[in-house]
Amino acid sequence: WNLDNTPISFYNILGAIKIKLRGNKKIKSVTITGHNNESLSGKANIQARDNIPELISFTNGKTHVTLDCGENGVQLLENESKEFIITLPPGEFSKGFNIKVTDIEGKEYIRDSWKYNKISRSSILTMPLWDFEESDEDIIFEDAVIKELCVKAFDLDQDGELSKNEAAAVTDLSKMMLTKKTFKTFNELKYFTGVRIIPENIVPIIIYL
């Protein structure tokens, strides 16, 4: 109720992101974090305008929201996607956001969107399907030298290969050190969808695309 005893509906004060996951993983949690340190949770300060509640700001706001799937997690399906909906305050992700999915074994999977996105009250932003079977596939490199450089720098599970998920988690190519060995192509750069920083000493590699 507001000051003149008019009822205010709070059910539609927030928006949401819908994340569709598919594969053979059991999911423990899903976390959303804005790339521009947007406040996404905390003690909400709300103001009513024309009897419509509006979230003004957060006190002691946090820059992430986590959906906890419980102690036993949620089992994904290989032939059908499951939807995970995370409520978020209305606002803009001016530099996009990060999605971190953690499975029941503690392994983390990362997706970054660097595009501008907006969360609107009473609406759901739906993300493209995330297929974990495809993400777990190892990249087949055309050039052995490029594979050696990428595996040395970005092979998180140290299995001697680079999966599409490991490549997608890379934001900075600085760890990829050049070599005196020659190489011919780096077509696999298309799997490094989260890259934001390409140091000058890496530029010679990029021209081979």
N, CA, C and O of each residue as an XYZ file, in Angstrom:
836
protein
N       0.850     -1.195      0.000
C       0.000      0.000      0.000
C       0.880      1.238      0.000
O       1.943      1.248      0.621
N       0.430      2.308     -0.713
C       1.173      3.556     -0.654
C       0.557      4.453      0.419
O      -0.299      4.022      1.191
N       1.007      5.705      0.454
C       0.618      6.595      1.559
C      -0.870      6.920      1.564
O      -1.422      7.238      2.618
N      -1.535      6.849      0.405
C      -2.976      7.143      0.402
C      -3.811      5.861      0.392
O      -4.969      5.850     -0.026
N      -3.177      4.774      0.870
C      -3.855      3.488      1.033
C      -4.315      2.857     -0.274
O      -5.264      2.073     -0.292
N      -3.644      3.198     -1.359
C      -3.930      2.556     -2.637
C      -3.043      1.330     -2.785
O      -1.829      1.427     -2.601
N      -3.618      0.181     -3.113
C      -2.786     -1.035     -3.243
C      -1.816     -0.940     -4.418
O      -2.154     -0.415     -5.480
N      -0.608     -1.456     -4.210
C       0.433     -1.468     -5.240
C       0.835     -2.917     -5.500
O       1.135     -3.661     -4.566
N       0.841     -3.308     -6.753
C       1.238     -4.674     -7.107
C       2.742     -4.748     -7.275
O       3.314     -4.009     -8.077
N       3.387     -5.627     -6.533
C       4.840     -5.768     -6.587
C       5.277     -6.989     -7.409
O       6.474     -7.203     -7.606
N       4.332     -7.775     -7.881
C       4.711     -9.014     -8.552
C       5.478     -8.762     -9.835
O       6.234     -9.628    -10.276
N       5.304     -7.602    -10.445
C       5.932     -7.346    -11.741
C       6.992     -6.252    -11.676
O       7.190     -5.519    -12.645
N       7.663     -6.142    -10.555
C       8.673     -5.094    -10.430
C       9.971     -5.480    -11.123
O      10.760     -4.606    -11.480
N      10.204     -6.766    -11.318
C      11.465     -7.232    -11.880
C      11.288     -7.773    -13.295
O      10.171     -7.966    -13.776
N      12.424     -8.010    -13.944
C      12.461     -8.722    -15.208
C      13.217    -10.025    -14.985
O      13.426    -10.440    -13.845
N      13.623    -10.664    -16.065
C      14.320    -11.940    -15.907
C      15.097    -12.300    -17.157
O      14.854    -11.768    -18.240
N      16.046    -13.223    -16.981
C      16.770    -13.843    -18.087
C      16.434    -15.335    -18.086
O      16.463    -15.993    -17.046
N      16.119    -15.845    -19.260
C      15.856    -17.280    -19.414
C      17.048    -17.919    -20.125
O      17.411    -17.524    -21.233
N      17.644    -18.906    -19.473
C      18.802    -19.606    -20.031
C      18.392    -21.044    -20.316
O      17.952    -21.764    -19.419
N      18.539    -21.457    -21.573
C      18.147    -22.808    -21.980
C      19.393    -23.682    -22.111
O      20.291    -23.387    -22.899
N      19.434    -24.770    -21.322
C      20.596    -25.652    -21.288
C      20.208    -27.059    -21.729
O      19.109    -27.538    -21.451
N      21.144    -27.710    -22.427
C      20.913    -29.077    -22.883
C      22.216    -29.870    -22.798
O      23.293    -29.320    -23.028
N      22.126    -31.152    -22.470
C      23.325    -31.979    -22.389
C      23.196    -33.044    -21.322
O      22.091    -33.358    -20.878
N      24.317    -33.599    -20.913
C      24.294    -34.678    -19.924
C      24.840    -34.234    -18.569
O      25.236    -35.070    -17.757
N      24.865    -32.930    -18.320
C      25.394    -32.410    -17.056
C      24.303    -32.323    -15.992
O      23.114    -32.234    -16.298
N      24.741    -32.351    -14.739
C      23.844    -32.069    -13.621
C      24.258    -30.714    -13.066
O      25.387    -30.545    -12.607
N      23.351    -29.754    -13.108
C      23.682    -28.355    -12.825
C      23.455    -28.016    -11.357
O      22.393    -28.285    -10.797
N      24.494    -27.409    -10.738
C      24.412    -26.981     -9.337
C      23.974    -25.531     -9.219
O      23.184    -25.196     -8.336
N      24.478    -24.659    -10.102
C      24.116    -23.242    -10.007
C      24.346    -22.526    -11.330
O      25.114    -22.973    -12.182
N      23.659    -21.403    -11.472
C      23.834    -20.527    -12.632
C      23.989    -19.102    -12.109
O      23.157    -18.634    -11.331
N      25.041    -18.415    -12.527
C      25.333    -17.065    -12.030
C      25.408    -16.064    -13.177
O      26.021    -16.328    -14.212
N      24.777    -14.919    -12.976
C      24.814    -13.813    -13.943
C      25.615    -12.670    -13.339
O      25.376    -12.287    -12.194
N      26.572    -12.115    -14.100
C      27.359    -10.954    -13.671
C      27.493     -9.992    -14.837
O      27.847    -10.406    -15.940
N      27.215     -8.713    -14.611
C      27.364     -7.714    -15.663
C      28.820     -7.343    -15.868
O      29.595     -7.314    -14.912
N      29.202     -7.058    -17.110
C      30.583     -6.685    -17.401
C      30.915     -5.261    -16.965
O      32.084     -4.878    -16.944
N      29.899     -4.479    -16.619
C      30.139     -3.096    -16.199
C      29.838     -2.908    -14.712
O      29.537     -1.803    -14.262
N      29.924     -4.007    -13.958
C      29.710     -3.981    -12.500
C      28.343     -3.429    -12.106
O      28.221     -2.698    -11.123
N      27.321     -3.782    -12.875
C      25.966     -3.352    -12.540
C      25.503     -3.996    -11.233
O      25.799     -5.163    -10.976
N      24.783     -3.241    -10.415
C      24.199     -3.786     -9.191
C      22.976     -4.619     -9.566
O      22.047     -4.121    -10.203
N      22.985     -5.889     -9.167
C      21.922     -6.799     -9.579
C      21.102     -7.338     -8.410
O      20.040     -7.925     -8.616
N      21.589     -7.143     -7.191
C      20.831     -7.635     -6.035
C      21.221     -6.846     -4.797
O      22.222     -6.128     -4.796
N      20.428     -6.982     -3.749
C      20.680     -6.263     -2.505
C      19.367     -5.787     -1.906
O      18.294     -6.210     -2.335
N      19.451     -4.908     -0.915
C      18.261     -4.330     -0.315
C      17.715     -3.279     -1.273
O      18.382     -2.285     -1.561
N      16.499     -3.504     -1.766
C      15.946     -2.661     -2.828
C      15.293     -1.399     -2.283
O      14.569     -1.439     -1.289
N      15.556     -0.291     -2.941
C      14.871      0.977     -2.660
C      13.845      1.195     -3.771
O      14.196      1.346     -4.941
N      12.566      1.208     -3.379
C      11.475      1.207     -4.358
C      10.639      2.469     -4.210
O      10.377      2.940     -3.103
N      10.228      3.003     -5.355
C       9.397      4.209     -5.377
C       8.186      3.945     -6.266
O       8.307      3.329     -7.324
N       7.028      4.412     -5.833
C       5.807      4.223     -6.612
C       5.531      5.444     -7.481
O       5.527      6.575     -6.995
N       5.304      5.208     -8.755
C       4.936      6.266     -9.692
C       3.637      5.870    -10.375
O       3.584      4.865    -11.085
N       2.594      6.655    -10.163
C       1.261      6.321    -10.689
C       0.849      4.917    -10.257
O       0.283      4.145    -11.032
N       1.152      4.610     -8.992
C       0.826      3.322     -8.379
C       1.537      2.137     -9.024
O       1.140      0.986     -8.842
N       2.595      2.434     -9.781
C       3.422      1.382    -10.363
C       4.765      1.391     -9.645
O       5.467      2.402     -9.679
N       5.140      0.297     -8.999
C       6.403      0.272     -8.259
C       7.597      0.309     -9.194
O       7.596     -0.330    -10.247
N       8.620      1.064     -8.800
C       9.826      1.170     -9.614
C      11.046      1.025     -8.706
O      11.153      1.710     -7.690
N      11.955      0.141     -9.071
C      13.169     -0.061     -8.301
C      14.148      1.059     -8.638
O      14.566      1.207     -9.786
N      14.511      1.852     -7.620
C      15.374      3.010     -7.824
C      16.846      2.648     -7.682
O      17.668      3.056     -8.503
N      17.184      1.885     -6.646
C      18.586      1.545     -6.397
C      18.658      0.408     -5.388
O      17.645     -0.021     -4.835
N      19.885     -0.071     -5.162
C      20.131     -1.083     -4.142
C      21.015     -0.494     -3.046
O      21.905      0.310     -3.323
N      20.766     -0.893     -1.811
C      21.671     -0.608     -0.707
C      22.576     -1.823     -0.521
O      22.103     -2.954     -0.411
N      23.883     -1.571     -0.486
C      24.858     -2.670     -0.409
C      24.636     -3.677     -1.528
O      24.618     -4.889     -1.313
N      24.468     -3.135     -2.730
C      24.172     -3.977     -3.878
C      25.309     -4.909     -4.254
O      26.481     -4.577     -4.073
N      24.960     -6.074     -4.776
C      25.926     -7.036     -5.272
C      25.889     -7.047     -6.801
O      24.875     -6.719     -7.416
N      27.001     -7.425     -7.389
C      27.115     -7.357     -8.846
C      26.821     -8.700     -9.521
O      27.148     -8.888    -10.693
N      26.214     -9.620     -8.799
C      25.864    -10.902     -9.406
C      24.589    -11.441     -8.774
O      24.201    -11.053     -7.672
N      23.958    -12.339     -9.502
C      22.804    -13.082     -8.992
C      23.035    -14.546     -9.309
O      23.378    -14.893    -10.440
N      22.850    -15.412     -8.314
C      23.067    -16.843     -8.498
C      21.780    -17.620     -8.256
O      21.105    -17.436     -7.243
N      21.458    -18.477     -9.193
C      20.351    -19.416     -9.030
C      20.935    -20.721     -8.511
O      21.661    -21.410     -9.228
N      20.620    -21.062     -7.261
C      21.118    -22.279     -6.630
C      20.136    -23.417     -6.912
O      18.958    -23.325     -6.567
N      20.610    -24.461     -7.523
C      19.743    -25.574     -7.932
C      19.622    -26.664     -6.873
O      19.089    -27.739     -7.145
N      20.109    -26.392     -5.677
C      19.956    -27.350     -4.595
C      21.114    -28.321     -4.493
O      21.965    -28.402     -5.379
N      21.128    -29.057     -3.390
C      22.243    -29.967     -3.098
C      22.408    -31.036     -4.175
O      23.532    -31.412     -4.507
N      21.308    -31.521     -4.715
C      21.367    -32.596     -5.705
C      21.457    -32.096     -7.137
O      21.675    -32.880     -8.061
N      21.289    -30.783     -7.325
C      21.388    -30.213     -8.659
C      20.201    -30.566     -9.538
O      19.254    -31.222     -9.104
N      20.273    -30.116    -10.785
C      19.231    -30.381    -11.778
C      19.856    -31.118    -12.956
O      20.802    -30.623    -13.568
N      19.340    -32.283    -13.270
C      19.865    -33.090    -14.365
C      19.352    -32.553    -15.701
O      18.144    -32.438    -15.909
N      20.276    -32.228    -16.600
C      19.886    -31.801    -17.937
C      19.508    -33.017    -18.780
O      19.794    -34.158    -18.418
N      18.860    -32.745    -19.909
C      18.480    -33.780    -20.857
C      19.281    -33.603    -22.140
O      19.602    -32.479    -22.526
N      19.604    -34.709    -22.800
C      20.418    -34.638    -24.006
C      19.601    -34.272    -25.240
O      20.143    -33.742    -26.210
N      18.300    -34.552    -25.207
C      17.468    -34.326    -26.391
C      16.454    -33.202    -26.226
O      15.668    -32.924    -27.132
N      16.478    -32.559    -25.061
C      15.497    -31.506    -24.794
C      16.107    -30.494    -23.834
O      16.756    -30.865    -22.855
N      15.897    -29.224    -24.118
C      16.479    -28.186    -23.269
C      15.660    -27.997    -21.993
O      14.447    -28.202    -21.975
N      16.359    -27.600    -20.925
C      15.704    -27.205    -19.689
C      15.923    -25.715    -19.489
O      16.986    -25.183    -19.810
N      14.916    -25.056    -18.959
C      14.960    -23.610    -18.807
C      15.276    -23.214    -17.371
O      14.695    -23.737    -16.420
N      16.216    -22.271    -17.236
C      16.595    -21.712    -15.938
C      16.301    -20.215    -16.007
O      16.877    -19.502    -16.829
N      15.414    -19.747    -15.150
C      14.996    -18.337    -15.180
C      15.529    -17.629    -13.946
O      15.258    -18.034    -12.816
N      16.290    -16.567    -14.174
C      16.884    -15.783    -13.091
C      16.268    -14.390    -13.098
O      16.347    -13.681    -14.100
N      15.660    -13.998    -11.990
C      15.058    -12.664    -11.898
C      16.146    -11.614    -11.712
O      17.124    -11.829    -10.996
N      15.954    -10.480    -12.369
C      16.925     -9.389    -12.340
C      16.196     -8.056    -12.290
O      15.050     -7.957    -12.729
N      16.852     -7.031    -11.759
C      16.225     -5.700    -11.742
C      16.202     -5.117    -13.154
O      17.084     -5.411    -13.961
N      15.204     -4.297    -13.454
C      15.187     -3.629    -14.755
C      16.437     -2.761    -14.905
O      16.863     -2.109    -13.953
N      17.009     -2.757    -16.081
C      18.205     -1.954    -16.308
C      18.947     -2.404    -17.546
O      18.520     -3.314    -18.256
N      20.064     -1.748    -17.789
C      20.842     -2.010    -18.983
C      22.151     -2.715    -18.653
O      22.833     -2.372    -17.687
N      22.485     -3.692    -19.460
C      23.823     -4.268    -19.457
C      24.581     -3.598    -20.597
O      24.590     -4.098    -21.722
N      25.215     -2.466    -20.301
C      25.825     -1.652    -21.355
C      26.977     -2.361    -22.053
O      27.258     -2.088    -23.220
N      27.654     -3.279    -21.339
C      28.770     -4.027    -21.930
C      28.497     -5.536    -21.938
O      29.422     -6.346    -22.002
N      27.223     -5.893    -21.872
C      26.880     -7.304    -21.861
C      27.061     -7.928    -20.491
O      27.193     -7.220    -19.492
N      27.068     -9.248    -20.444
C      27.139     -9.942    -19.160
C      27.805    -11.298    -19.314
O      28.021    -11.794    -20.420
N      28.124    -11.884    -18.156
C      28.767    -13.182    -18.075
C      27.797    -14.183    -17.464
O      27.115    -13.885    -16.483
N      27.742    -15.372    -18.052
C      26.949    -16.465    -17.491
C      27.908    -17.572    -17.073
O      28.680    -18.073    -17.891
N      27.860    -17.946    -15.814
C      28.693    -19.041    -15.305
C      27.795    -20.167    -14.814
O      26.984    -19.984    -13.906
N      27.949    -21.316    -15.419
C      27.201    -22.503    -15.013
C      28.165    -23.445    -14.301
O      29.231    -23.763    -14.828
N      27.792    -23.888    -13.107
C      28.617    -24.810    -12.331
C      27.880    -26.132    -12.196
O      26.717    -26.166    -11.794
N      28.569    -27.229    -12.537
C      27.904    -28.525    -12.417
C      28.105    -29.100    -11.012
O      28.806    -28.516    -10.186
N      27.488    -30.238    -10.758
C      27.470    -30.812     -9.424
C      28.872    -31.228     -8.975
O      29.114    -31.391     -7.779
N      29.802    -31.400     -9.930
C      31.177    -31.770     -9.604
C      32.080    -30.551     -9.398
O      33.269    -30.692     -9.113
N      31.504    -29.352     -9.545
C      32.269    -28.136     -9.326
C      32.928    -27.578    -10.573
O      33.628    -26.569    -10.490
N      32.728    -28.202    -11.725
C      33.318    -27.710    -12.959
C      32.508    -26.525    -13.472
O      31.278    -26.557    -13.476
N      33.211    -25.482    -13.902
C      32.559    -24.257    -14.351
C      32.572    -24.137    -15.871
O      33.547    -24.489    -16.535
N      31.471    -23.636    -16.398
C      31.323    -23.391    -17.830
C      30.957    -21.920    -18.007
O      30.068    -21.408    -17.327
N      31.643    -21.251    -18.918
C      31.502    -19.797    -19.043
C      30.982    -19.421    -20.426
O      31.425    -19.969    -21.435
N      30.050    -18.492    -20.464
C      29.615    -17.852    -21.694
C      29.600    -16.342    -21.453
O      29.108    -15.872    -20.427
N      30.139    -15.597    -22.402
C      30.139    -14.138    -22.314
C      29.362    -13.549    -23.479
O      29.541    -13.957    -24.626
N      28.504    -12.595    -23.179
C      27.859    -11.785    -24.207
C      28.326    -10.350    -24.008
O      28.115     -9.759    -22.949
N      28.956     -9.799    -25.027
C      29.470     -8.432    -24.921
C      28.555     -7.425    -25.602
O      28.889     -6.245    -25.709
N      27.407     -7.894    -26.059
C      26.445     -7.010    -26.705
C      25.601     -6.283    -25.656
O      25.382     -6.785    -24.554
N      25.140     -5.103    -26.022
C      24.214     -4.364    -25.165
C      22.929     -5.173    -25.003
O      22.369     -5.671    -25.980
N      22.475     -5.295    -23.771
C      21.200     -5.956    -23.495
C      20.444     -5.179    -22.436
O      21.043     -4.498    -21.604
N      19.148     -5.282    -22.472
C      18.317     -4.544    -21.534
C      17.316     -5.484    -20.872
O      16.673     -6.300    -21.532
N      17.199     -5.347    -19.552
C      16.192     -6.080    -18.797
C      15.034     -5.129    -18.508
O      15.228     -4.064    -17.923
N      13.846     -5.517    -18.915
C      12.657     -4.684    -18.700
C      11.743     -5.352    -17.678
O      11.666     -6.579    -17.606
N      11.067     -4.547    -16.904
C      10.154     -5.091    -15.904
C       9.040     -5.869    -16.599
O       8.579     -5.504    -17.681
N       8.629     -6.938    -15.952
C       7.536     -7.789    -16.444
C       7.841     -8.451    -17.784
O       6.925     -8.783    -18.537
N       9.138     -8.647    -18.087
C       9.489     -9.311    -19.346
C      10.688    -10.227    -19.124
O      11.423    -10.086    -18.146
N      10.870    -11.166    -20.045
C      11.951    -12.139    -19.940
C      12.838    -12.046    -21.175
O      12.354    -12.115    -22.305
N      14.143    -11.889    -20.952
C      15.131    -11.912    -22.021
C      15.589    -13.349    -22.206
O      16.155    -13.943    -21.289
N      15.347    -13.913    -23.385
C      15.673    -15.321    -23.640
C      16.995    -15.435    -24.384
O      17.187    -14.814    -25.429
N      17.907    -16.237    -23.832
C      19.209    -16.446    -24.436
C      19.174    -17.648    -25.374
O      18.331    -18.530    -25.215
N      20.087    -17.694    -26.360
C      20.155    -18.848    -27.267
C      20.475    -20.130    -26.504
O      21.064    -20.099    -25.424
N      20.079    -21.245    -27.085
C      20.323    -22.549    -26.467
C      21.813    -22.775    -26.250
O      22.631    -22.496    -27.128
N      22.154    -23.283    -25.073
C      23.532    -23.653    -24.740
C      23.589    -25.164    -24.678
O      23.063    -25.772    -23.746
N      24.216    -25.766    -25.654
C      24.319    -27.219    -25.759
C      25.667    -27.661    -25.195
O      26.711    -27.387    -25.786
N      25.643    -28.342    -24.059
C      26.892    -28.728    -23.410
C      27.624    -29.842    -24.156
O      28.846    -29.955    -24.060
N      26.886    -30.659    -24.892
C      27.548    -31.698    -25.678
C      28.451    -31.061    -26.713
O      29.587    -31.494    -26.907
N      27.949    -30.035    -27.375
C      28.742    -29.347    -28.392
C      29.876    -28.567    -27.755
O      30.981    -28.525    -28.297
N      29.613    -27.940    -26.592
C      30.631    -27.131    -25.925
C      31.806    -27.978    -25.455
O      32.933    -27.488    -25.376
N      31.550    -29.244    -25.143
C      32.598    -30.127    -24.639
C      33.462    -30.717    -25.751
O      34.488    -31.341    -25.481
N      33.047    -30.517    -26.997
C      33.817    -31.071    -28.102
C      35.181    -30.403    -28.197
O      35.306    -29.192    -28.011
N      36.193    -31.196    -28.487
C      37.524    -30.642    -28.686
C      37.619    -29.992    -30.059
O      37.063    -30.493    -31.036
N      38.325    -28.879    -30.121
C      38.537    -28.177    -31.394
C      39.564    -28.954    -32.224
O      40.601    -29.372    -31.711
N      39.266    -29.137    -33.488
C      40.214    -29.767    -34.406
C      40.965    -28.648    -35.134
O      40.418    -27.988    -36.017
N      42.209    -28.453    -34.752
C      43.023    -27.377    -35.321
C      43.608    -27.807    -36.662
O      44.049    -28.942    -36.835
N      43.598    -26.876    -37.596
C      44.198    -27.133    -38.903
C      45.721    -27.036    -38.841
O      46.423    -27.688    -39.613
N      46.224    -26.220    -37.920
C      47.655    -25.969    -37.838
C      48.178    -26.450    -36.484
O      47.671    -26.038    -35.440
N      49.185    -27.318    -36.499
C      49.718    -27.906    -35.264
C      50.382    -26.870    -34.368
O      50.330    -26.991    -33.144
N      51.004    -25.854    -34.958
C      51.678    -24.827    -34.161
C      50.659    -23.996    -33.393
O      50.854    -23.713    -32.210
N      49.581    -23.605    -34.053
C      48.531    -22.831    -33.393
C      47.899    -23.656    -32.276
O      47.606    -23.126    -31.205
N      47.690    -24.941    -32.516
C      47.139    -25.802    -31.464
C      48.071    -25.819    -30.258
O      47.619    -25.716    -29.117
N      49.365    -25.949    -30.509
C      50.337    -25.973    -29.422
C      50.272    -24.692    -28.588
O      50.309    -24.748    -27.359
N      50.174    -23.543    -29.254
C      50.101    -22.257    -28.549
C      48.827    -22.155    -27.713
O      48.868    -21.725    -26.560
N      47.692    -22.553    -28.301
C      46.410    -22.420    -27.612
C      46.304    -23.380    -26.438
O      45.840    -22.998    -25.364
N      46.726    -24.612    -26.632
C      46.648    -25.595    -25.553
C      47.541    -25.188    -24.385
O      47.144    -25.306    -23.225
N      48.732    -24.716    -24.686
C      49.659    -24.306    -23.636
C      49.083    -23.168    -22.808
O      49.310    -23.104    -21.600
N      48.340    -22.268    -23.443
C      47.833    -21.081    -22.747
C      46.463    -21.276    -22.110
O      46.189    -20.696    -21.059
N      45.596    -22.083    -22.727
C      44.186    -22.057    -22.336
C      43.570    -23.412    -21.989
O      42.361    -23.493    -21.770
N      44.363    -24.464    -21.935
C      43.845    -25.799    -21.623
C      43.597    -25.918    -20.121
O      44.503    -26.282    -19.370
N      42.383    -25.617    -19.681
C      42.078    -25.549    -18.256
C      42.125    -26.909    -17.568
O      42.592    -27.010    -16.434
N      41.652    -27.944    -18.233
C      41.641    -29.259    -17.593
C      42.900    -30.066    -17.890
O      43.029    -31.213    -17.464
N      43.831    -29.451    -18.627
C      45.157    -30.031    -18.892
C      45.065    -31.447    -19.476
O      45.774    -32.362    -19.055
N      44.165    -31.595    -20.462
C      44.048    -32.896    -21.120
C      44.766    -32.923    -22.469
O      44.666    -33.899    -23.213
N      45.495    -31.842    -22.779
C      46.241    -31.797    -24.024
C      45.420    -31.388    -25.230
O      45.912    -31.396    -26.359
N      44.150    -31.026    -24.986
C      43.264    -30.573    -26.047
C      42.595    -29.273    -25.602
O      42.646    -28.910    -24.427
N      41.969    -28.580    -26.550
C      41.227    -27.363    -26.222
C      39.783    -27.553    -26.677
O      39.512    -27.728    -27.865
N      38.866    -27.514    -25.719
C      37.453    -27.681    -26.054
C      36.865    -26.347    -26.491
O      37.461    -25.292    -26.273
N      35.698    -26.402    -27.105
C      35.012    -25.179    -27.523
C      34.627    -24.339    -26.317
O      34.632    -23.110    -26.391
N      34.294    -24.984    -25.215
C      33.951    -24.254    -23.999
C      35.166    -23.537    -23.422
O      35.054    -22.397    -22.971
N      36.330    -24.194    -23.431
C      37.553    -23.555    -22.944
C      37.904    -22.350    -23.815
O      38.330    -21.315    -23.301
N      37.728    -22.480    -25.117
C      38.015    -21.358    -26.016
C      37.047    -20.206    -25.774
O      37.452    -19.044    -25.784
N      35.768    -20.522    -25.557
C      34.760    -19.481    -25.340
C      34.996    -18.720    -24.049
O      34.554    -17.579    -23.914
N      35.691    -19.339    -23.093
C      35.948    -18.699    -21.796
C      37.115    -17.718    -21.842
O      37.322    -16.966    -20.889
N      37.874    -17.711    -22.925
C      39.047    -16.835    -23.038
C      38.604    -15.408    -23.352
O      37.860    -15.179    -24.306
N      39.064    -14.450    -22.545
C      38.770    -13.037    -22.796
C      40.008    -12.248    -23.214
O      39.891    -11.187    -23.827
N      41.184    -12.760    -22.885
C      42.434    -12.044    -23.138
C      43.445    -13.008    -23.763
O      43.758    -14.050    -23.187
N      43.946    -12.653    -24.934
C      44.894    -13.511    -25.630
C      46.345    -13.285    -25.195
O      47.268    -13.802    -25.825
N      46.547    -12.521    -24.130
C      47.910    -12.200    -23.692
C      48.719    -13.444    -23.316
O      49.939    -13.464    -23.474
N      48.039    -14.475    -22.821
C      48.766    -15.681    -22.403
C      49.251    -16.502    -23.593
O      50.052    -17.424    -23.437
N      48.773    -16.169    -24.748
C      49.151    -16.918    -25.942
C      50.445    -16.330    -26.499
O      50.419    -15.344    -27.236
N      51.561    -16.933    -26.147
C      52.864    -16.407    -26.519
C      53.251    -16.852    -27.924
O      53.068    -18.011    -28.295
N      53.780    -15.925    -28.689
C      54.212    -16.246    -30.048
C      55.447    -17.141    -30.017
O      56.138    -17.234    -29.002
N      55.705    -17.783    -31.123
C      56.828    -18.700    -31.234
C      57.565    -18.445    -32.546
O      57.016    -17.850    -33.474
N      58.793    -18.894    -32.610
C      59.558    -18.756    -33.853
C      59.125    -19.791    -34.888
O      59.490    -19.694    -36.060
N      58.352    -20.775    -34.455
C      57.831    -21.747    -35.393
C      56.825    -21.081    -36.338
O      56.141    -20.134    -35.949
N      56.738    -21.561    -37.539
C      55.827    -20.958    -38.512
C      54.453    -21.630    -38.459
O      54.330    -22.795    -38.082
N      53.451    -20.889    -38.834
C      52.092    -21.423    -38.889
C      51.403    -20.812    -40.099
O      51.845    -19.794    -40.633
N      50.312    -21.445    -40.527
C      49.669    -21.025    -41.766
C      48.260    -20.465    -41.563
O      47.812    -19.626    -42.345
N      47.571    -20.912    -40.542
C      46.180    -20.504    -40.395
C      45.746    -20.541    -38.934
O      46.310    -21.273    -38.121
N      44.724    -19.729    -38.616
C      44.123    -19.736    -37.281
C      42.616    -19.567    -37.433
O      42.011    -18.686    -36.822
N      42.023    -20.422    -38.256
C      40.581    -20.354    -38.472
C      39.794    -20.659    -37.207
O      38.620    -20.306    -37.098
N      40.440    -21.313    -36.256
C      39.760    -21.702    -35.025
C      39.502    -20.522    -34.097
O      38.867    -20.693    -33.056
N      39.967    -19.351    -34.440
C      39.699    -18.158    -33.630
C      38.197    -17.900    -33.497
O      37.769    -17.226    -32.560
N      37.399    -18.427    -34.419
C      35.949    -18.234    -34.373
C      35.323    -18.830    -33.112
O      34.223    -18.444    -32.719
N      36.033    -19.778    -32.477
C      35.510    -20.377    -31.248
C      35.835    -19.537    -30.014
O      35.294    -19.795    -28.939
N      36.698    -18.551    -30.148
C      37.077    -17.682    -29.029
C      36.104    -16.507    -28.976
O      36.485    -15.358    -29.200
N      34.859    -16.810    -28.682
C      33.790    -15.816    -28.782
C      33.819    -14.752    -27.692
O      33.181    -13.709    -27.835
N      34.554    -14.999    -26.595
C      34.582    -14.039    -25.494
C      35.771    -13.113    -25.491
O      35.925    -12.320    -24.562
N      36.628    -13.188    -26.508
C      37.864    -12.394    -26.526
C      37.556    -10.905    -26.623
O      36.798    -10.464    -27.487
N      38.168    -10.134    -25.708
C      38.024     -8.676    -25.703
C      39.367     -7.978    -25.849
O      39.417     -6.828    -26.285
N      40.456     -8.649    -25.494
C      41.783     -8.033    -25.524
C      42.693     -8.835    -26.445
O      42.919    -10.025    -26.227
N      43.214     -8.171    -27.480
C      44.154     -8.793    -28.406
C      45.420     -7.941    -28.408
O      45.458     -6.918    -29.091
N      46.453     -8.329    -27.670
C      47.692     -7.550    -27.595
C      48.337     -7.402    -28.975
O      48.100     -8.205    -29.878
N      49.147     -6.369    -29.113
C      49.769     -6.075    -30.402
C      50.639     -7.222    -30.894
O      50.732     -7.464    -32.098
N      51.275     -7.925    -29.967
C      52.161     -9.003    -30.417
C      51.392    -10.217    -30.934
O      51.985    -11.136    -31.499
N      50.061    -10.223    -30.740
C      49.232    -11.316    -31.244
C      48.662    -10.974    -32.614
O      48.220    -11.864    -33.340
N      48.668     -9.700    -32.973
C      48.054     -9.267    -34.236
C      48.569    -10.045    -35.446
O      47.781    -10.349    -36.342
N      49.855    -10.377    -35.508
C      50.306    -11.146    -36.670
C      49.575    -12.461    -36.857
O      49.465    -12.949    -37.982
N      49.073    -13.045    -35.774
C      48.309    -14.276    -35.898
C      46.967    -14.002    -36.551
O      46.507    -14.769    -37.397
N      46.335    -12.890    -36.147
C      44.984    -12.599    -36.589
C      44.905    -12.401    -38.114
O      43.881    -12.709    -38.724
N      45.955    -11.901    -38.713
C      45.924    -11.601    -40.141
C      45.828    -12.864    -40.987
O      45.593    -12.793    -42.193
N      46.009    -14.013    -40.357
C      45.918    -15.243    -41.107
C      44.489    -15.731    -41.278
O      44.254    -16.727    -41.961
N      43.530    -15.040    -40.663
C      42.132    -15.432    -40.781
C      41.643    -15.203    -42.203
O      40.481    -15.474    -42.508
